[in-house]
Amino acid sequence: MTVAMLGSYQGEWSWDRRPVLPRYQGAVYASSMNGMPRGYISIRDNAMPGHFCIHFLGSRVQRSHLVSATHMACVIEASHAAWQE
């Protein structure tokens, strides 16, 4: 998974947001994610120095507590996509 994630960002970790459609317990959610690992390493053998963030409709930026326009644009884009098996 780490190789695929890094590959989707052309081999460089990035704060750039992307629209994503995570599926949880059969439901699909429009959201956005960034490609910059942050925090601590909890899985030692996956070659990712931390975790990345997925934000959903109404999520707020950690420091400013504001809703990011870039995040919302990605959520809207994701909402127009269809889940593909």
C-alpha positions as a Markdown table, in Angstrom:
| # | Residue | x | y | z |
|---|---|---|---|---|
| 1 | Met | 0.0 | 0.0 | 0.0 |
| 2 | Thr | 2.8 | 2.5 | 0.8 |
| 3 | Val | 4.4 | 1.9 | -2.7 |
| 4 | Ala | 1.0 | 2.6 | -4.4 |
| 5 | Met | 0.4 | 5.7 | -2.2 |
| 6 | Leu | 3.9 | 7.1 | -2.9 |
| 7 | Gly | 3.5 | 6.3 | -6.6 |
| 8 | Ser | 0.2 | 8.2 | -6.8 |
| 9 | Tyr | 2.2 | 11.2 | -5.8 |
| 10 | Gln | 5.0 | 10.6 | -8.4 |
| 11 | Gly | 7.4 | 9.3 | -5.8 |
| 12 | Glu | 7.4 | 12.4 | -3.5 |
| 13 | Trp | 5.3 | 12.8 | -0.4 |
| 14 | Ser | 3.1 | 15.9 | -0.8 |
| 15 | Trp | 0.5 | 18.0 | 1.1 |
| 16 | Asp | -1.5 | 18.2 | -2.1 |
| 17 | Arg | -5.1 | 17.0 | -1.6 |
| 18 | Arg | -6.8 | 14.4 | -3.8 |
| 19 | Pro | -10.4 | 13.3 | -3.9 |
| 20 | Val | -10.9 | 9.8 | -2.6 |
| 21 | Leu | -13.8 | 7.4 | -2.0 |
| 22 | Pro | -13.2 | 5.3 | 1.1 |
| 23 | Arg | -15.6 | 2.5 | 1.7 |
| 24 | Tyr | -16.5 | 1.5 | 5.3 |
| 25 | Gln | -19.0 | -1.2 | 6.2 |
| 26 | Gly | -20.5 | -1.1 | 2.7 |
| 27 | Ala | -21.0 | 2.7 | 2.6 |
| 28 | Val | -18.8 | 4.9 | 0.4 |
| 29 | Tyr | -17.9 | 8.4 | 1.6 |
| 30 | Ala | -16.7 | 11.4 | -0.6 |
| 31 | Ser | -13.6 | 12.8 | 1.1 |
| 32 | Ser | -10.2 | 14.2 | 0.5 |
| 33 | Met | -6.7 | 13.0 | 1.5 |
| 34 | Asn | -3.2 | 14.5 | 1.5 |
| 35 | Gly | -0.1 | 12.5 | 0.7 |
| 36 | Met | 2.2 | 13.6 | 3.5 |
| 37 | Pro | 2.9 | 11.1 | 6.3 |
| 38 | Arg | 2.7 | 12.8 | 9.7 |
| 39 | Gly | 2.6 | 11.8 | 13.3 |
| 40 | Tyr | 4.4 | 8.8 | 14.7 |
| 41 | Ile | 5.2 | 5.4 | 13.2 |
| 42 | Ser | 2.9 | 2.8 | 14.4 |
| 43 | Ile | 3.5 | 0.2 | 11.7 |
| 44 | Arg | 7.2 | -0.4 | 11.5 |
| 45 | Asp | 7.5 | -2.4 | 8.3 |
| 46 | Asn | 5.4 | -0.5 | 5.8 |
| 47 | Ala | 8.0 | 2.1 | 4.8 |
| 48 | Met | 5.8 | 5.1 | 5.7 |
| 49 | Pro | 7.0 | 7.4 | 8.4 |
| 50 | Gly | 3.6 | 8.0 | 10.1 |
| 51 | His | 0.1 | 8.1 | 8.7 |
| 52 | Phe | -1.8 | 10.3 | 6.2 |
| 53 | Cys | -5.1 | 12.1 | 6.8 |
| 54 | Ile | -8.5 | 11.6 | 5.2 |
| 55 | His | -11.0 | 14.4 | 5.7 |
| 56 | Phe | -14.7 | 14.2 | 5.2 |
| 57 | Leu | -17.5 | 16.7 | 4.5 |
| 58 | Gly | -17.3 | 19.5 | 7.1 |
| 59 | Ser | -13.8 | 18.5 | 8.4 |
| 60 | Arg | -11.8 | 21.4 | 9.7 |
| 61 | Val | -8.1 | 22.1 | 9.3 |
| 62 | Gln | -6.2 | 21.2 | 12.5 |
| 63 | Arg | -4.5 | 24.5 | 13.2 |
| 64 | Ser | -7.0 | 27.1 | 12.1 |
| 65 | His | -10.2 | 25.0 | 12.7 |
| 66 | Leu | -11.5 | 26.3 | 9.4 |
| 67 | Val | -13.0 | 24.3 | 6.5 |
| 68 | Ser | -10.4 | 24.3 | 3.7 |
| 69 | Ala | -11.6 | 25.4 | 0.2 |
| 70 | Thr | -9.2 | 22.9 | -1.4 |
| 71 | His | -10.5 | 20.1 | 0.8 |
| 72 | Met | -14.1 | 21.0 | -0.1 |
| 73 | Ala | -13.3 | 21.1 | -3.8 |
| 74 | Cys | -11.9 | 17.5 | -3.5 |
| 75 | Val | -15.0 | 16.3 | -1.6 |
| 76 | Ile | -17.3 | 17.7 | -4.3 |
| 77 | Glu | -15.2 | 16.1 | -7.0 |
| 78 | Ala | -15.2 | 12.8 | -5.2 |
| 79 | Ser | -19.0 | 13.0 | -4.8 |
| 80 | His | -19.4 | 13.0 | -8.6 |
| 81 | Ala | -17.3 | 9.8 | -8.9 |
| 82 | Ala | -18.5 | 6.2 | -8.6 |
| 83 | Trp | -17.1 | 3.4 | -6.5 |
| 84 | Gln | -15.3 | 0.8 | -8.7 |
| 85 | Glu | -14.6 | -2.7 | -7.4 |
